[in-house]
Amino acid sequence: MHSYIEVLTNLLLSKNEELSHAKAKTWVELLWEDFEATYAKAGHEYRGPEMTEKYVRQLIETYGADIHRFLAGNSKYKHLFEENEPKH
């Protein structure tokens, strides 16, 4: 899974210059975990990391450039991104 996370983090960084590496990785991990949890709660059989990677990749391709704006409307995750961290 670690290699998937790193590849997706780099993809997100290529789509969004507003994010540091650490924040991009946090976004990828949140998207990954949210998809797997939601999929499991819906009663679907686990289909492996390839399916999760495909889903997260699609989200990044579609929304990656603006994903940092999501924070304005969602206080659930805001605390994860509040530290003043320089971009890398």
Secondary structure, DSSP 8 states (H G I E B T S, - for coil): -HHHHHHHHHHHHHH-TTS-HHHHHHHHHHHHHHHHHHHHHTT-----HHHHHHHHHHHHHHHGGGGGGGGGG-HHHHGGG-S-----
